[in-house]
Amino acid sequence: MPVRTRRSKRRHGAGVGAWFDVFEGEFDFFGELEAAGVDLNRHGKPDLEVARTAWSELGVAFMEEFHARYPDGAHFIPWAVEQFGVPPQRKRRLRRR
C-alpha cells in the first residue's frame, strides 16, 4: 500500500503573486498581502525590512514572472530592483552520485 504524504502544518507566507504589486510599484493595490497576514501601513505599504526579506526569498521568481509579462521590456524599473538591487541568484548544489 502506498505511503500517504502528510501536508505541512506550517502556514506558508505570501507568494510571488501576492508580492507582485509591491515589488513592481511599492504598494499593495489589491490587498493580497494583507489577506496573507502581512502588516501594511495605512497607504498599503509593507515594512521595508519585511519587503527586503521577501525580496531575498522571492526576487528571482518575481523577475521571471516580470520578464514573462513584459517580454519586450518594460518602460520602467520595478521598485524592488531600485530599492534592493537585482535579486541574488541561488547557487545550485551539484548532486553527488
PESUL-V649781 format. One record per residue. N is the residue number from 0. RES is the residue in one small letter. NEAR is the number of other C-alpha atoms within 10 Angstrom. D_LAST is the distance of its C-alpha to the last C-alpha in Angstrom with 1 decimal. Layout:
n={N | N}
res={RES | RES}
near={NEAR | NEAR}
d_last={D_LAST | D_LAST}
This chain:
n={0 | 1 | 2 | 3 | 4 | 5 | 6 | 7 | 8 | 9 | 10 | 11 | 12 | 13 | 14 | 15 | 16 | 17 | 18 | 19 | 20 | 21 | 22 | 23 | 24 | 25 | 26 | 27 | 28 | 29 | 30 | 31 | 32 | 33 | 34 | 35 | 36 | 37 | 38 | 39 | 40 | 41 | 42 | 43 | 44 | 45 | 46 | 47 | 48 | 49 | 50 | 51 | 52 | 53 | 54 | 55 | 56 | 57 | 58 | 59 | 60 | 61 | 62 | 63 | 64 | 65 | 66 | 67 | 68 | 69 | 70 | 71 | 72 | 73 | 74 | 75 | 76 | 77 | 78 | 79 | 80 | 81 | 82 | 83 | 84 | 85 | 86 | 87 | 88 | 89 | 90 | 91 | 92 | 93 | 94 | 95 | 96}
res={m | p | v | r | t | r | r | s | k | r | r | h | g | a | g | v | g | a | w | f | d | v | f | e | g | e | f | d | f | f | g | e | l | e | a | a | g | v | d | l | n | r | h | g | k | p | d | l | e | v | a | r | t | a | w | s | e | l | g | v | a | f | m | e | e | f | h | a | r | y | p | d | g | a | h | f | i | p | w | a | v | e | q | f | g | v | p | p | q | r | k | r | r | l | r | r | r}
near={3 | 4 | 5 | 6 | 6 | 6 | 6 | 7 | 6 | 6 | 7 | 8 | 12 | 17 | 16 | 20 | 14 | 18 | 22 | 24 | 19 | 22 | 27 | 19 | 15 | 19 | 20 | 21 | 13 | 11 | 14 | 18 | 25 | 16 | 11 | 14 | 10 | 16 | 14 | 15 | 9 | 7 | 9 | 17 | 19 | 21 | 12 | 12 | 9 | 11 | 21 | 17 | 11 | 17 | 23 | 15 | 16 | 21 | 25 | 17 | 15 | 21 | 19 | 10 | 15 | 17 | 12 | 11 | 11 | 10 | 9 | 8 | 11 | 11 | 7 | 8 | 11 | 19 | 16 | 21 | 15 | 11 | 13 | 15 | 12 | 14 | 17 | 12 | 9 | 9 | 6 | 6 | 6 | 6 | 5 | 4 | 3}
d_last={29.2 | 26.7 | 26.0 | 27.9 | 26.3 | 28.5 | 29.6 | 29.3 | 32.7 | 32.0 | 34.2 | 32.4 | 34.2 | 35.5 | 33.2 | 33.4 | 36.3 | 38.4 | 37.8 | 38.3 | 42.1 | 41.8 | 39.2 | 41.2 | 44.7 | 44.8 | 46.5 | 45.4 | 47.9 | 47.2 | 46.5 | 43.0 | 41.8 | 44.8 | 44.0 | 40.4 | 41.9 | 41.8 | 45.1 | 47.0 | 50.2 | 53.3 | 52.4 | 49.0 | 46.9 | 44.2 | 44.0 | 42.5 | 40.0 | 38.8 | 38.5 | 36.6 | 34.0 | 33.7 | 33.4 | 30.4 | 28.6 | 29.9 | 30.9 | 28.1 | 28.7 | 32.5 | 32.3 | 30.4 | 33.2 | 35.9 | 35.0 | 34.9 | 38.4 | 39.7 | 38.1 | 41.0 | 40.8 | 42.8 | 46.2 | 45.1 | 42.3 | 40.9 | 42.3 | 39.0 | 38.0 | 41.4 | 41.2 | 37.6 | 36.3 | 33.4 | 30.6 | 27.7 | 24.6 | 21.5 | 18.7 | 15.4 | 12.5 | 9.4 | 6.4 | 3.7 | 0.0}
